[in-house]
Amino acid sequence: MDDLSASGSMIRRAAASMLAIAVVSVTLRFAVRLTARIPIMWSDWLILISLAVDVAYSAMVIDYTVNGAGPRTFDLNDIMANFYTGGQLWAQSLLKMLYVSDLLFGFTITFAKLSILSFYYTIFSISKKFQIATFVLGGLCVVWLLVYLFLNIFQCHPIHAMWDYLASTEYCMPSGKLWLGYELPNFFLDVFILVLPIVMVHRLQLPLGHKLSVAGIFLLGGLVCITSILRMVYIWHPATPDVAEVPGTMLMAIIQLGIAILCACLPTYGPLLTMSRKAVHRIKEVKNITPLRTFGSSTRKSRSRALTTEDTANEDLQASPYYLVYDNESLPQHFQKVSNGGDTQSTPLVDLPACSILVQKSVDVR
């Protein structure tokens, strides 16, 4: 464990962090559904499948950084520099992991997309054109996955040349061109999915502020597009188009999957915000309620020992929430405040505190 490479350490931390984000996002999604008594829909099951595959993907990456050969590096320069002193075994260990993890990446990102589209289909079911658009995009996502799987499975001939011959271009398709070939359409699919609900939000009969809030939640999916762009930057190098930068590409792939699952869950947190607002409103209502004073309580008697009779009367007058309307023609528009000890105070109605209780009859309760 002490000889773990810098790239291996970076990838392992990223995999653990993004996996935690994905698990928390999906867990919170289902918790909101159950708490708000919202039925579990197809979009929820699809994101659950995406999470399950992402767990397998992350577990494989982390396992390589723990049990892989040599320093468990992702840097091809490290491998080539030590090729005759164990680097060949390091490369085989890395390439076997990459071969399987790439397949899992395709499943994870596609099921996350299908979950988002299924959610769109449900909430915007009023528009048939929109539903057709979601079906078309969903079909394109499935086609992308099938092509992606075929290219990755048969990128080398024979297949085992991927690790036995270290992905030599004599037997395998160049990794740089291959990865760019499927990441570019993946990016355009993300953009279409991002823009699709904005048109429907614009048509909703909502105040502008609400429209912007809803649109902002959907536009957070743009984070996936950003990670896709960064991944293509690491994939494609015009000077060496046949070779991709593995550490950067792998890092962006891990972040892309975590962000995709998070963004697929964000629009479902609406009931959570509603419940939070209700809870805050109830807390404010409780704070605004003035407690009733207990006449003749032991607390009142114990405090009166330390105060003079006049101070006690003034204190009671200030604390009482009840005000008796002063029915006296010589003092119109006045009210009379009665303390616990029987002292009274006449004050103009204009000075009446907010949230006060006016009474017209005085009742002596013993």
C-alpha positions as CSV (number, residue, x, y, z in Angstrom):
1,M,0.0,0.0,0.0
2,D,2.9,2.3,0.6
3,D,4.1,2.2,-3.0
4,L,0.7,3.4,-4.4
5,S,1.3,5.8,-7.3
6,A,0.2,9.4,-7.3
7,S,-2.3,8.7,-10.1
8,G,-3.6,5.7,-8.3
9,S,-4.2,7.7,-5.1
10,M,-6.0,10.4,-7.0
11,I,-8.3,8.0,-8.8
12,R,-9.1,6.1,-5.7
13,R,-10.1,9.2,-3.8
14,A,-12.2,10.4,-6.7
15,A,-13.9,7.0,-7.0
16,A,-14.8,6.8,-3.3
17,S,-16.0,10.4,-3.2
18,M,-18.2,10.2,-6.3
19,L,-19.6,6.9,-5.2
20,A,-20.6,8.4,-1.9
21,I,-22.3,11.3,-3.6
22,A,-24.2,8.9,-5.9
23,V,-25.4,6.7,-3.0
24,V,-26.5,9.6,-0.9
25,S,-28.4,11.1,-3.9
26,V,-30.3,8.0,-4.7
27,T,-31.0,7.2,-1.0
28,L,-32.4,10.7,-0.5
29,R,-34.5,10.4,-3.6
30,F,-36.2,7.2,-2.3
31,A,-36.5,8.7,1.2
32,V,-38.4,11.7,-0.3
33,R,-40.6,9.4,-2.3
34,L,-41.6,7.4,0.7
35,T,-42.0,10.3,3.1
36,A,-44.2,12.3,0.6
37,R,-46.0,9.0,-0.2
38,I,-45.2,9.4,-3.9
39,P,-45.4,6.1,-5.9
40,I,-42.1,4.6,-7.1
41,M,-41.9,5.1,-10.8
42,W,-39.8,3.8,-13.7
43,S,-37.4,6.7,-13.4
44,D,-36.6,5.6,-9.8
45,W,-35.9,2.0,-10.8
46,L,-33.7,3.1,-13.7
47,I,-31.6,5.3,-11.5
48,L,-31.3,2.5,-9.0
49,I,-30.0,0.2,-11.8
50,S,-27.5,3.0,-12.7
51,L,-26.3,3.2,-9.1
52,A,-25.9,-0.5,-8.9
53,V,-23.7,-0.6,-12.0
54,D,-21.8,2.5,-10.7
55,V,-21.1,0.6,-7.5
56,A,-19.6,-2.2,-9.5
57,Y,-17.6,0.3,-11.6
58,S,-16.2,2.1,-8.6
59,A,-15.5,-1.1,-6.7
60,M,-13.4,-2.4,-9.6
61,V,-11.4,0.8,-9.9
62,I,-10.8,0.9,-6.1
63,D,-9.9,-2.8,-6.1
64,Y,-7.2,-2.1,-8.8
65,T,-5.7,0.6,-6.6
66,V,-5.5,-1.9,-3.7
67,N,-4.7,-5.2,-5.3
68,G,-3.4,-4.3,-8.7
69,A,0.1,-5.1,-9.9
70,G,3.1,-2.8,-9.0
71,P,2.3,0.7,-7.9
72,R,-1.2,0.5,-9.4
73,T,-0.6,3.4,-11.7
74,F,-2.8,4.8,-14.4
75,D,0.1,6.7,-16.0
76,L,1.4,5.0,-19.2
77,N,4.7,6.9,-18.8
78,D,5.3,5.2,-15.5
79,I,4.6,1.8,-17.1
80,M,6.9,2.4,-20.1
81,A,9.7,3.7,-17.9
82,N,9.6,0.4,-16.0
83,F,8.6,-1.9,-18.8
84,Y,11.4,-4.4,-18.4
85,T,11.3,-4.3,-14.6
86,G,7.7,-5.2,-14.0
87,G,6.0,-2.6,-16.2
88,Q,4.6,-5.2,-18.5
89,L,2.7,-6.8,-15.7
90,W,1.5,-3.4,-14.5
91,A,0.1,-2.7,-18.0
92,Q,-1.7,-6.0,-18.2
93,S,-3.3,-5.4,-14.8
94,L,-4.4,-1.9,-15.8
95,L,-5.7,-2.9,-19.2
96,K,-7.8,-5.7,-17.9
97,M,-9.4,-3.3,-15.4
98,L,-10.0,-0.7,-18.1
99,Y,-11.6,-3.2,-20.5
100,V,-14.3,-4.2,-18.0
101,S,-14.8,-0.8,-16.4
102,D,-15.3,0.8,-19.8
103,L,-18.3,-1.5,-20.4
104,L,-19.7,-0.6,-16.9
105,F,-19.3,3.1,-17.7
106,G,-21.6,2.7,-20.7
107,F,-24.3,1.0,-18.7
108,T,-24.2,3.5,-15.9
109,I,-24.3,6.6,-18.0
110,T,-27.1,5.2,-20.2
111,F,-29.4,4.2,-17.4
112,A,-28.9,7.6,-15.8
113,K,-30.0,9.2,-19.1
114,L,-33.0,6.9,-19.4
115,S,-34.0,7.7,-15.8
116,I,-34.0,11.4,-16.6
117,L,-36.0,10.9,-19.8
118,S,-38.5,8.7,-18.0
119,F,-39.0,11.5,-15.3
120,Y,-39.5,14.0,-18.1
121,Y,-42.1,11.8,-19.7
122,T,-44.1,11.6,-16.5
123,I,-44.1,15.2,-15.4
124,F,-44.7,16.6,-18.9
125,S,-47.2,14.0,-20.0
126,I,-49.7,16.7,-21.2
127,S,-47.7,17.2,-24.4
128,K,-47.7,14.4,-26.9
129,K,-44.9,16.0,-28.9
130,F,-42.7,16.2,-25.9
131,Q,-43.4,12.5,-25.1
132,I,-42.4,11.6,-28.6
133,A,-39.2,13.6,-28.3
134,T,-38.3,11.7,-25.1
135,F,-39.0,8.4,-26.8
136,V,-36.7,9.4,-29.7
137,L,-33.9,10.5,-27.3
138,G,-34.3,7.4,-25.3
139,G,-34.0,5.3,-28.4
140,L,-30.9,7.2,-29.4
141,C,-29.4,6.5,-26.0
142,V,-30.0,2.8,-26.3
143,V,-28.5,2.8,-29.8
144,W,-25.5,4.6,-28.5
145,L,-25.1,2.0,-25.8
146,L,-25.2,-0.9,-28.2
147,V,-22.7,0.7,-30.5
148,Y,-20.5,1.6,-27.6
149,L,-20.6,-2.0,-26.2
150,F,-19.8,-3.5,-29.6
151,L,-16.8,-1.2,-30.2
152,N,-15.4,-1.7,-26.8
153,I,-15.9,-5.5,-26.7
154,F,-14.3,-6.0,-30.2
155,Q,-11.8,-3.2,-30.2
156,C,-9.1,-5.8,-30.4
157,H,-8.8,-8.9,-32.6
158,P,-8.4,-11.2,-30.9
159,I,-10.0,-9.7,-27.8
160,H,-7.2,-10.8,-25.4
161,A,-4.8,-8.8,-27.5
162,M,-6.1,-5.9,-25.3
163,W,-3.9,-7.1,-22.4
164,D,-1.6,-9.7,-24.0
165,Y,-0.3,-7.4,-26.6
166,L,-0.9,-4.2,-24.6
167,A,-3.5,-2.8,-26.9
168,S,-1.0,-2.6,-29.8
169,T,-2.5,-0.8,-32.8
170,E,-1.5,-3.8,-34.8
171,Y,-4.3,-5.7,-33.2
172,C,-6.5,-3.0,-31.6
173,M,-8.2,0.3,-32.6
174,P,-6.4,3.4,-31.4
175,S,-7.7,4.3,-28.0
176,G,-7.7,8.0,-28.6
177,K,-9.8,7.9,-31.7
178,L,-12.1,5.2,-30.3
179,W,-12.8,7.0,-27.0
180,L,-13.4,10.3,-28.8
181,G,-15.7,8.5,-31.3
182,Y,-18.2,7.5,-28.6
183,E,-17.7,10.4,-26.2
184,L,-18.6,13.0,-28.8
185,P,-22.2,11.7,-29.5
186,N,-22.5,11.1,-25.8
187,F,-21.9,14.8,-25.3
188,F,-24.6,15.8,-27.9
189,L,-27.1,13.5,-26.2
190,D,-26.4,15.2,-22.9
191,V,-27.0,18.6,-24.5
192,F,-30.3,17.5,-26.1
193,I,-31.5,16.1,-22.7
194,L,-30.5,19.3,-21.0
195,V,-32.4,21.6,-23.4
196,L,-35.5,19.4,-23.8
197,P,-37.4,20.4,-20.6
198,I,-36.5,24.1,-20.9
199,V,-39.0,24.5,-23.7
200,M,-41.8,23.0,-21.5
201,V,-40.9,25.2,-18.5
202,H,-41.2,28.3,-20.7
203,R,-44.8,27.3,-21.5
204,L,-45.8,26.8,-17.9
205,Q,-48.2,29.3,-16.4
206,L,-45.9,30.3,-13.6
207,P,-44.4,33.5,-12.3
208,L,-41.1,34.4,-13.9
209,G,-39.3,33.7,-10.6
210,H,-40.7,30.2,-10.4
211,K,-39.9,29.5,-14.0
212,L,-36.3,30.5,-13.4
213,S,-36.1,28.3,-10.3
214,V,-37.4,25.2,-12.1
215,A,-35.3,25.8,-15.2
216,G,-32.2,26.3,-12.9
217,I,-32.7,22.8,-11.4
218,F,-32.9,21.2,-14.9
219,L,-29.9,23.3,-16.1
220,L,-27.7,21.9,-13.3
221,G,-27.5,18.9,-15.6
222,G,-25.1,21.1,-17.6
223,L,-22.4,19.9,-15.1
224,V,-22.5,16.5,-16.9
225,C,-21.8,18.3,-20.2
226,I,-18.9,20.1,-18.6
227,T,-17.3,16.9,-17.4
228,S,-17.9,15.4,-20.8
229,I,-16.0,18.3,-22.5
230,L,-13.1,17.9,-20.0
231,R,-13.0,14.2,-20.7
232,M,-12.7,14.8,-24.4
233,V,-9.8,17.3,-23.7
234,Y,-7.9,14.5,-22.0
235,I,-8.9,12.0,-24.7
236,W,-7.8,13.9,-27.8
237,H,-4.3,15.2,-28.3
238,P,-3.7,16.2,-32.0
239,A,0.0,15.5,-31.6
240,T,-0.7,11.9,-30.5
241,P,-4.2,11.1,-31.7
242,D,-3.9,7.4,-31.2
243,V,-3.1,7.6,-27.5
244,A,-5.4,9.0,-24.8
245,E,-4.2,10.4,-21.4
246,V,-5.5,7.6,-19.2
247,P,-5.3,9.3,-15.7
248,G,-7.2,12.4,-16.7
249,T,-9.7,10.5,-18.8
250,M,-10.4,8.0,-16.0
251,L,-10.8,10.9,-13.5
252,M,-13.3,12.7,-15.7
253,A,-15.2,9.4,-16.3
254,I,-15.6,8.8,-12.5
255,I,-16.7,12.4,-11.9
256,Q,-19.1,12.2,-14.9
257,L,-20.9,9.2,-13.5
258,G,-21.3,10.6,-10.0
259,I,-22.6,14.0,-11.4
260,A,-24.9,12.2,-13.8
261,I,-26.6,10.3,-11.0
262,L,-26.8,13.4,-8.8
263,C,-28.4,15.5,-11.6
264,A,-30.9,12.7,-12.4
265,C,-32.0,12.9,-8.7
266,L,-32.1,16.7,-8.2
267,P,-35.5,17.4,-9.9
268,T,-37.1,14.8,-7.6
269,Y,-36.2,16.7,-4.5
270,G,-39.1,19.2,-5.0
271,P,-41.3,17.6,-2.1
272,L,-38.3,17.9,0.2
273,L,-38.2,21.7,-0.4
274,T,-41.9,21.9,0.2
275,M,-41.7,20.0,3.5
276,S,-38.7,22.2,4.6
277,R,-40.8,25.4,4.0
278,K,-43.7,24.0,5.9
279,A,-41.4,23.1,8.8
280,V,-39.9,26.5,8.9
281,H,-43.3,28.1,8.7
282,R,-44.5,26.1,11.7
283,I,-41.5,27.0,13.7
284,K,-42.1,30.7,13.1
285,E,-45.8,30.3,14.1
286,V,-44.8,28.6,17.4
287,K,-42.3,31.4,18.1
288,N,-45.0,34.1,17.5
289,I,-47.4,32.6,20.0
290,T,-47.3,34.5,23.3
291,P,-47.4,32.2,26.3
292,L,-50.1,32.7,28.9
293,R,-49.0,33.9,32.2
294,T,-49.9,31.8,35.2
295,F,-51.5,33.9,37.9
296,G,-50.5,33.2,41.5
297,S,-47.7,30.7,40.4
298,S,-44.8,29.8,42.6
299,T,-42.5,31.4,40.1
300,R,-44.4,34.7,40.4
301,K,-44.2,34.5,44.2
302,S,-40.5,33.7,44.3
303,R,-39.7,36.6,42.0
304,S,-41.9,39.0,44.0
305,R,-39.6,38.6,47.0
306,A,-36.8,40.3,45.1
307,L,-39.0,43.1,43.6
308,T,-40.9,45.9,45.1
309,T,-44.7,46.1,44.8
310,E,-44.5,48.9,42.2
311,D,-41.8,47.1,40.1
312,T,-44.0,43.9,40.1
313,A,-47.0,45.8,38.9
314,N,-45.0,47.5,36.1
315,E,-43.6,44.1,35.1
316,D,-47.1,42.6,35.0
317,L,-48.4,45.4,32.9
318,Q,-45.6,45.0,30.4
319,A,-45.9,41.3,30.1
320,S,-49.7,40.8,29.9
321,P,-51.1,40.2,26.4
322,Y,-54.6,41.0,27.4
323,Y,-56.1,44.5,27.1
324,L,-59.5,45.8,28.5
325,V,-61.3,48.4,26.3
326,Y,-61.7,51.4,28.6
327,D,-65.4,52.3,28.4
328,N,-65.2,55.9,29.5
329,E,-66.5,58.9,27.6
330,S,-63.9,61.1,29.1
331,L,-61.1,58.8,27.7
332,P,-62.3,57.8,24.2
333,Q,-60.2,55.5,22.1
334,H,-58.3,54.3,25.2
335,F,-57.8,50.8,26.6
336,Q,-57.1,49.7,30.1
337,K,-54.4,47.2,31.0
338,V,-54.9,45.2,34.2
339,S,-51.9,43.6,35.9
340,N,-51.9,40.4,37.9
341,G,-51.9,42.3,41.1
342,G,-54.9,44.4,40.1
343,D,-53.0,47.6,39.0
344,T,-54.4,49.4,36.0
345,Q,-52.9,51.6,33.3
346,S,-54.8,53.6,30.6
347,T,-53.2,53.9,27.3
348,P,-54.3,55.3,23.8
349,L,-55.4,52.6,21.4
350,V,-52.7,53.8,18.9
351,D,-50.1,52.5,21.3
352,L,-51.6,49.0,21.4
353,P,-48.9,46.4,20.7
354,A,-49.2,44.1,17.7
355,C,-50.8,40.7,18.2
356,S,-52.7,41.8,21.3
357,I,-55.9,40.5,22.6
358,L,-58.8,43.0,23.4
359,V,-61.5,42.1,25.8
360,Q,-64.6,44.1,26.7
361,K,-65.5,42.4,29.9
362,S,-63.3,41.7,32.9
363,V,-63.8,38.2,34.4
364,D,-62.3,37.3,37.7
365,V,-61.2,33.7,37.7
366,R,-60.4,32.1,41.1
